[in-house]
Amino acid sequence: MWKRLAAAVGVMFALAGCGQGQQKAPAPVAPAAKAAGPAPAYRAKPSPTLLAIKARGYLRCGVHPGLSGFAFRDSKGNWRGFDVDICRAVAAATLGDAQAVRYSAITAQDRFSALQAGEVDILSRNTSWTLTRDASLGLDFPAITYYDGQGFMVPKALSLTSADELTGARICVQAGTASEANLADYFRARSLKYTPVVVASEADARNAYQTETCDAFTADVAALASARSVMNNPGAHVILPTVISKEPIGPVVRQDDPAWTDIVRWTVYALVLAEEYGVDSKTAPEALNTSLDVRVRRLLGAQDAFGPMLGLSNDWAYKTIVQVGAYDEIFARNVGPDSALRLERGHNALWNAAQPGLLYAPPIR
């Protein structure tokens, strides 16, 4: 028995000695996971609105009946203006033809019901984005095209410097607009008294102001500048520096077609990106063929395929830019230095401009 025990102990020591100076066997390694490939592209349902537009051959656009710089008929009866150009851009993106638009002049009171009833495909009519309008009307605001705010116009002869000096004044305001509620909120918060002169349209408000039925006229600052530009003596009136609200303005569509919302949204963003990348209606053709900037190539459809994701051709943005222009071109000719309004870019400057504004578009990638 002692011999067997000694032999067992000897075997144990021998085994222990064999492990000295040798590496342990590596632990089993789990098989490497297979590299994941790109996620399959999500295929959204085709936009019913887009299909209807293609079937009829034109876009139906609801615009202001007449607001200089934004939507008005020229001497030949053609619609022109900043908001009109937004619809032209959408027509170019979807149909390849910026002229394939039929316009409907819609009042402030009827604008949402006309869109809800399907009378127009898009509303492009100085309409502010608010929670109530976004959440309770079955409508969507795809993007902001113009950052504005409510102000006041008064006769220069009054030498006023602030809206707070309008206590006791008669103030013209258009019915059915956010301006009516903003006016009441502002004066109530400051315990100021005023007499509202509520009229049906912007033209009525302008006429009432010119005939001195009211002492001041309140509306979005851009609308006031538009009204002043067509008055008998524009230089006799000033827009006070007081701005009492935020009015983010942009096109409106029905909420039941998210693919259409995306189309309108990215058409607006394409206009903004074109300005940011230094591409316009004149330089786009050359940039399409020679630009080495991947951002420009993607925007114009020379690289990758983003248009089909929206149900559009790959050169959708190129057609829009060439036919309608980049954002800065649209702004300049309608409301900026090349127009009667001569509005400054202000908040509507690019985010990276020398004097930065709020204009910012997500990237196409």
Helices and strands as residue ranges (DSSP letters): H 2-18, H 48-56, E 59-63, E 72-73, E 79-80, H 82-95, E 101-105, H 111-116, E 122-123, H 131-136, E 139-140, E 146-148, E 150-155, G 156-158, G 163-166, E 170-174, H 178-189, E 195-199, H 202-210, E 216-220, H 221-229, G 234-236, E 237-239, E 247-249, E 253-254, H 258-276, H 284-290, H 294-300, G 307-310, H 316-324, H 327-334, G 346-348
